[in-house]
Amino acid sequence: MDKLKKFLSKLPHPVRFAVTLTIGFIFLIIGILGTFLPVIPGVVFILLGLSILALELEWARELNKQGMQGLERIVARIKSFFKPKKK
């Protein structure tokens, strides 16, 4: 993501805004399609699209933050499930 930020920072704002929106919405659409198609990992593309959109849009930043927090909770539950139980 840092490489993308560095590349986009060199562009003028209107171009950066258009490129960010285009790439972000493409990944978001692929992610939405991925929720219905078994070959595409939908959640991964949705989070990637939101992360790219979050570079320019406030609502995407908020959704991205909530999505990452939910993902962290899921990972914590999975880790606690596989954690060895103390006797």
DSSP file (Angstrom, degrees, kcal/mol; ACC not computed):
  #  RESIDUE AA STRUCTURE BP1 BP2  ACC     N-H-->O    O-->H-N    N-H-->O    O-->H-N    TCO  KAPPA ALPHA  PHI   PSI    X-CA   Y-CA   Z-CA
    1    1 A M     >        0   0    0      0, 0.0     4,-2.3     0, 0.0     5,-0.1   0.000 360.0 360.0 360.0 -30.6    0.0    0.0    0.0
    2    2 A D  H  >  +     0   0    0      2,-0.2     4,-2.6     1,-0.2     5,-0.2   0.883 360.0  52.6 -66.7 -36.8    2.9    2.3    0.6
    3    3 A K  H  > S+     0   0    0      2,-0.2     4,-2.4     1,-0.2    -1,-0.2   0.902 109.9  48.9 -64.2 -39.3    4.2    1.9   -3.0
    4    4 A L  H  > S+     0   0    0      2,-0.2     4,-2.7     1,-0.2    -2,-0.2   0.914 111.1  49.8 -65.7 -42.4    0.7    2.9   -4.2
    5    5 A K  H  X S+     0   0    0     -4,-2.3     4,-2.1     2,-0.2    -2,-0.2   0.918 111.5  48.8 -60.4 -43.5    0.6    5.9   -1.9
    6    6 A K  H  X S+     0   0    0     -4,-2.6     4,-0.7     2,-0.2    -2,-0.2   0.913 113.1  47.1 -64.4 -42.7    4.1    7.0   -3.1
    7    7 A F  H >< S+     0   0    0     -4,-2.4     3,-0.8     1,-0.2     4,-0.4   0.924 114.5  46.5 -63.7 -44.4    3.0    6.6   -6.8
    8    8 A L  H >< S+     0   0    0     -4,-2.7     3,-1.2     1,-0.2    -1,-0.2   0.810 101.9  64.7 -70.5 -29.2   -0.2    8.5   -6.3
    9    9 A S  H 3< S+     0   0    0     -4,-2.1    -1,-0.2     1,-0.3    -2,-0.2   0.748  96.6  58.4 -67.1 -20.9    1.4   11.3   -4.4
   10   10 A K  T << S+     0   0    0     -3,-0.8    -1,-0.3    -4,-0.7    -2,-0.2   0.665  93.5  84.1 -80.0 -16.2    3.4   12.3   -7.5
   11   11 A L  S <  S-     0   0    0     -3,-1.2     2,-0.0    -4,-0.4    -3,-0.0  -0.529  91.5 -99.4 -86.4 152.5    0.2   12.8   -9.5
   12   12 A P     >  -     0   0    0      0, 0.0     4,-2.9     0, 0.0     3,-0.3  -0.360  42.2-105.9 -64.2 153.2   -1.9   16.0   -9.5
   13   13 A H  H  > S+     0   0    0      1,-0.2     4,-2.9     2,-0.2     5,-0.2   0.873 115.9  49.6 -55.8 -47.6   -4.9   15.8   -7.2
   14   14 A P  H  > S+     0   0    0      0, 0.0     4,-2.0     0, 0.0    -1,-0.2   0.904 115.8  44.2 -61.6 -37.8   -7.7   15.5   -9.9
   15   15 A V  H  > S+     0   0    0     -3,-0.3     4,-2.8     2,-0.2     5,-0.2   0.928 114.0  49.9 -69.2 -44.3   -5.8   12.7  -11.6
   16   16 A R  H  X S+     0   0    0     -4,-2.9     4,-2.6     1,-0.2     5,-0.2   0.908 110.9  50.1 -59.4 -43.1   -5.0   11.0   -8.3
   17   17 A F  H  X S+     0   0    0     -4,-2.9     4,-2.4    -5,-0.2    -1,-0.2   0.923 112.8  45.8 -62.1 -45.6   -8.6   11.2   -7.2
   18   18 A A  H  X S+     0   0    0     -4,-2.0     4,-2.4    -5,-0.2    -2,-0.2   0.903 114.5  47.2 -66.1 -42.3   -9.9    9.7  -10.5
   19   19 A V  H  X S+     0   0    0     -4,-2.8     4,-2.7     2,-0.2     5,-0.3   0.921 113.0  49.0 -65.8 -43.6   -7.3    6.9  -10.5
   20   20 A T  H  X S+     0   0    0     -4,-2.6     4,-2.6    -5,-0.2     5,-0.2   0.928 113.2  46.5 -62.6 -45.6   -8.0    6.0   -6.8
   21   21 A L  H  X S+     0   0    0     -4,-2.4     4,-2.6    -5,-0.2     5,-0.2   0.916 114.0  48.6 -63.0 -42.9  -11.7    5.9   -7.4
   22   22 A T  H  X S+     0   0    0     -4,-2.4     4,-2.0     2,-0.2    -2,-0.2   0.958 116.3  40.6 -63.6 -52.1  -11.4    3.8  -10.5
   23   23 A I  H  X S+     0   0    0     -4,-2.7     4,-2.2     1,-0.2     5,-0.2   0.926 117.0  50.0 -63.7 -44.5   -9.0    1.2   -9.0
   24   24 A G  H  X S+     0   0    0     -4,-2.6     4,-2.2    -5,-0.3    -2,-0.2   0.919 112.5  45.3 -61.9 -45.6  -10.9    1.1   -5.7
   25   25 A F  H  X S+     0   0    0     -4,-2.6     4,-2.6    -5,-0.2    -1,-0.2   0.838 109.5  56.2 -70.7 -31.2  -14.3    0.6   -7.3
   26   26 A I  H  X S+     0   0    0     -4,-2.0     4,-2.4    -5,-0.2    -1,-0.2   0.951 111.3  43.4 -62.1 -47.4  -13.0   -2.0   -9.7
   27   27 A F  H  X S+     0   0    0     -4,-2.2     4,-2.3     1,-0.2    22,-0.2   0.882 113.1  52.9 -64.8 -36.7  -11.7   -4.1   -6.7
   28   28 A L  H  X S+     0   0    0     -4,-2.2     4,-2.2     2,-0.2    -2,-0.2   0.914 110.2  46.9 -64.8 -42.7  -14.9   -3.4   -4.8
   29   29 A I  H  X S+     0   0    0     -4,-2.6     4,-2.6     2,-0.2     5,-0.2   0.905 111.6  51.2 -65.6 -41.8  -17.0   -4.7   -7.7
   30   30 A I  H  X S+     0   0    0     -4,-2.4     4,-2.1     1,-0.2    -2,-0.2   0.902 110.6  50.3 -61.1 -39.5  -14.8   -7.8   -8.1
   31   31 A G  H  X S+     0   0    0     -4,-2.3     4,-0.9    14,-0.3    -2,-0.2   0.888 109.5  49.2 -65.7 -39.8  -15.3   -8.4   -4.4
   32   32 A I  H >< S+     0   0    0     -4,-2.2     3,-0.6     1,-0.2     4,-0.5   0.909 112.7  47.8 -66.6 -40.9  -19.0   -8.1   -4.6
   33   33 A L  H >X S+     0   0    0     -4,-2.6     4,-2.1     1,-0.2     3,-1.3   0.871 105.7  61.1 -63.4 -35.2  -19.0  -10.5   -7.5
   34   34 A G  H 3< S+     0   0    0     -4,-2.1     8,-0.7     1,-0.3    -1,-0.2   0.725  92.1  64.5 -66.3 -21.8  -16.7  -12.8   -5.5
   35   35 A T  T << S+     0   0    0     -4,-0.9    -1,-0.3    -3,-0.6    -2,-0.2   0.763 114.1  33.1 -71.2 -21.8  -19.4  -13.1   -2.8
   36   36 A F  T <4 S+     0   0    0     -3,-1.3    -2,-0.2    -4,-0.5    -1,-0.2   0.714 110.9  68.3-102.2 -27.2  -21.5  -14.9   -5.4
   37   37 A L  S >< S-     0   0    0     -4,-2.1     3,-0.6     1,-0.1     5,-0.2  -0.806  70.9-146.0 -98.3 133.8  -18.9  -16.7   -7.5
   38   38 A P  T 3  S+     0   0    0      0, 0.0    -1,-0.1     0, 0.0    -4,-0.1   0.640  92.2  59.5 -73.9 -12.5  -16.9  -19.5   -5.8
   39   39 A V  T 3  S+     0   0    0      1,-0.0    -5,-0.1     2,-0.0    -2,-0.0   0.745  94.0  67.8 -89.0 -23.4  -13.6  -18.8   -7.6
   40   40 A I  S <  S-     0   0    0     -3,-0.6     2,-1.3    -6,-0.1    -3,-0.1  -0.846  81.0-129.1-104.1 128.1  -13.0  -15.2   -6.4
   41   41 A P     >  -     0   0    0      0, 0.0     4,-1.6     0, 0.0     5,-0.2  -0.610  28.7-172.0 -74.6  97.0  -12.2  -14.5   -2.7
   42   42 A G  H  > S+     0   0    0     -2,-1.3     4,-2.3    -8,-0.7    -7,-0.2   0.878  75.1  51.6 -62.0 -45.6  -14.9  -11.8   -2.2
   43   43 A V  H  > S+     0   0    0      1,-0.2     4,-2.5     2,-0.2     5,-0.2   0.887 108.3  52.8 -63.5 -39.2  -13.9  -10.5    1.2
   44   44 A V  H  > S+     0   0    0      1,-0.2     4,-2.2     2,-0.2    -1,-0.2   0.929 112.3  44.0 -62.0 -45.7  -10.3  -10.0    0.3
   45   45 A F  H  X S+     0   0    0     -4,-1.6     4,-2.6     2,-0.2   -14,-0.3   0.849 112.0  53.2 -71.2 -33.1  -11.2   -7.9   -2.8
   46   46 A I  H  X S+     0   0    0     -4,-2.3     4,-2.5     2,-0.2    -2,-0.2   0.942 112.2  44.4 -65.1 -46.2  -13.8   -5.9   -0.8
   47   47 A L  H  X S+     0   0    0     -4,-2.5     4,-2.2     2,-0.2    -2,-0.2   0.880 114.2  50.4 -66.1 -37.0  -11.2   -5.0    1.9
   48   48 A L  H  X S+     0   0    0     -4,-2.2     4,-2.1    -5,-0.2    -2,-0.2   0.925 111.6  47.9 -65.4 -44.4   -8.6   -4.2   -0.8
   49   49 A G  H  X S+     0   0    0     -4,-2.6     4,-2.5   -22,-0.2    -2,-0.2   0.905 112.9  48.1 -62.6 -42.0  -11.0   -2.0   -2.7
   50   50 A L  H  X S+     0   0    0     -4,-2.5     4,-2.1     2,-0.2    -1,-0.2   0.879 109.3  54.0 -66.5 -36.9  -12.0   -0.2    0.6
   51   51 A S  H  < S+     0   0    0     -4,-2.2     4,-0.4     2,-0.2    -2,-0.2   0.901 111.5  44.9 -64.1 -39.7   -8.3    0.2    1.5
   52   52 A I  H >< S+     0   0    0     -4,-2.1     3,-1.2     1,-0.2     4,-0.3   0.918 114.1  48.4 -70.3 -42.8   -7.6    1.9   -1.8
   53   53 A L  H >X S+     0   0    0     -4,-2.5     4,-2.7     1,-0.2     3,-1.7   0.820 100.4  67.8 -65.1 -29.3  -10.7    4.1   -1.6
   54   54 A A  T 3< S+     0   0    0     -4,-2.1    -1,-0.2     6,-0.3    -2,-0.2   0.662  83.8  73.0 -66.9 -15.1   -9.8    5.1    1.9
   55   55 A L  T <4 S+     0   0    0     -3,-1.2    -1,-0.3    -4,-0.4    -2,-0.2   0.795 119.6  11.7 -66.2 -26.0   -6.8    6.9    0.5
   56   56 A E  T <4 S+     0   0    0     -3,-1.7     2,-0.4    -4,-0.3    -2,-0.2   0.644 117.7  67.5-123.4 -25.0   -9.2    9.6   -0.7
   57   57 A L     X  -     0   0    0     -4,-2.7     4,-1.6     1,-0.1    -1,-0.2  -0.879  56.8-153.1-115.7 132.7  -12.6    9.1    0.8
   58   58 A E  H  > S+     0   0    0     -2,-0.4     4,-2.1     1,-0.2     5,-0.2   0.899  96.9  53.3 -67.6 -42.2  -13.6    9.5    4.4
   59   59 A W  H  > S+     0   0    0      1,-0.2     4,-2.3     2,-0.2    -1,-0.2   0.857 108.9  50.8 -63.8 -33.2  -16.6    7.1    4.3
   60   60 A A  H  > S+     0   0    0     -7,-0.2     4,-2.7     2,-0.2    -6,-0.3   0.864 106.8  54.7 -71.3 -34.6  -14.3    4.4    2.9
   61   61 A R  H  X S+     0   0    0     -4,-1.6     4,-2.3    -8,-0.2    -2,-0.2   0.926 110.3  46.3 -60.8 -44.1  -11.8    5.1    5.7
   62   62 A E  H  X S+     0   0    0     -4,-2.1     4,-2.3     2,-0.2    -2,-0.2   0.929 114.5  46.1 -66.6 -45.3  -14.5    4.5    8.3
   63   63 A L  H  X S+     0   0    0     -4,-2.3     4,-2.6     1,-0.2    -1,-0.2   0.895 112.4  51.6 -63.0 -39.4  -15.8    1.3    6.6
   64   64 A N  H  X S+     0   0    0     -4,-2.7     4,-2.5     2,-0.2    -1,-0.2   0.908 109.7  49.6 -63.5 -42.3  -12.2    0.0    6.2
   65   65 A K  H  X S+     0   0    0     -4,-2.3     4,-2.1     2,-0.2    -2,-0.2   0.921 112.9  46.6 -63.7 -44.0  -11.5    0.6    9.9
   66   66 A Q  H  X S+     0   0    0     -4,-2.3     4,-2.2     1,-0.2    -2,-0.2   0.894 112.5  50.7 -65.7 -39.2  -14.7   -1.2   10.9
   67   67 A G  H  X S+     0   0    0     -4,-2.6     4,-2.2     2,-0.2    -2,-0.2   0.902 110.7  48.0 -64.8 -41.6  -13.9   -4.1    8.6
   68   68 A M  H  X S+     0   0    0     -4,-2.5     4,-2.3     2,-0.2    -1,-0.2   0.879 110.7  51.5 -67.9 -37.5  -10.4   -4.5    9.9
   69   69 A Q  H  X S+     0   0    0     -4,-2.1     4,-2.0     2,-0.2    -2,-0.2   0.910 111.0  48.2 -65.2 -41.0  -11.6   -4.4   13.5
   70   70 A G  H  X S+     0   0    0     -4,-2.2     4,-2.1     2,-0.2    -2,-0.2   0.898 111.1  50.6 -64.1 -40.2  -14.2   -7.2   12.7
   71   71 A L  H  X S+     0   0    0     -4,-2.2     4,-2.4     1,-0.2    -2,-0.2   0.886 108.2  52.5 -64.7 -39.5  -11.5   -9.2   10.9
   72   72 A E  H  X S+     0   0    0     -4,-2.3     4,-2.3     2,-0.2    -1,-0.2   0.890 108.6  50.6 -63.5 -39.4   -9.2   -8.8   14.0
   73   73 A R  H  X S+     0   0    0     -4,-2.0     4,-2.1     2,-0.2    -2,-0.2   0.908 110.7  49.0 -64.5 -41.1  -12.0  -10.1   16.2
   74   74 A I  H  X S+     0   0    0     -4,-2.1     4,-2.3     2,-0.2    -2,-0.2   0.922 111.7  48.5 -64.3 -43.8  -12.5  -13.1   14.0
   75   75 A V  H  X S+     0   0    0     -4,-2.4     4,-2.5     1,-0.2    -1,-0.2   0.896 110.1  52.4 -63.8 -39.9   -8.8  -13.9   13.9
   76   76 A A  H  X S+     0   0    0     -4,-2.3     4,-2.3     2,-0.2    -1,-0.2   0.899 109.7  49.1 -63.4 -40.4   -8.7  -13.6   17.7
   77   77 A R  H  X S+     0   0    0     -4,-2.1     4,-1.8     2,-0.2    -2,-0.2   0.910 111.5  48.9 -64.6 -41.9  -11.6  -16.1   18.1
   78   78 A I  H  X S+     0   0    0     -4,-2.3     4,-1.6     2,-0.2    -2,-0.2   0.913 111.6  49.3 -65.1 -41.8   -9.9  -18.5   15.7
   79   79 A K  H  X S+     0   0    0     -4,-2.5     4,-0.7     1,-0.2    -2,-0.2   0.904 110.6  50.0 -63.4 -41.1   -6.6  -18.3   17.6
   80   80 A S  H  < S+     0   0    0     -4,-2.3     3,-0.2     1,-0.2    -1,-0.2   0.820 107.1  56.1 -68.6 -28.6   -8.4  -18.8   21.0
   81   81 A F  H  < S+     0   0    0     -4,-1.8    -1,-0.2     1,-0.2    -2,-0.2   0.883 113.4  39.2 -67.7 -38.3  -10.1  -21.9   19.5
   82   82 A F  H  < S+     0   0    0     -4,-1.6    -1,-0.2    -5,-0.1    -2,-0.2   0.449  89.7 114.8 -92.2  -0.9   -6.8  -23.5   18.6
   83   83 A K  S  < S-     0   0    0     -4,-0.7     2,-0.1    -3,-0.2    -3,-0.0  -0.476  78.6-104.0 -69.5 137.4   -5.0  -22.4   21.7
   84   84 A P        -     0   0    0      0, 0.0     2,-0.3     0, 0.0    -1,-0.1  -0.396  37.5-121.5 -63.3 136.7   -3.9  -25.3   23.9
   85   85 A K        -     0   0    0     -2,-0.1     2,-0.2     1,-0.1    -3,-0.0  -0.609  20.8-124.2 -83.8 138.8   -6.1  -25.6   26.9
   86   86 A K              0   0    0     -2,-0.3    -1,-0.1     1,-0.1     0, 0.0  -0.560 360.0 360.0 -80.9 143.4   -4.6  -25.4   30.4
   87   87 A K              0   0    0     -2,-0.2    -1,-0.1     0, 0.0    -2,-0.0   0.414 360.0 360.0-100.6 360.0   -5.2  -28.3   32.8
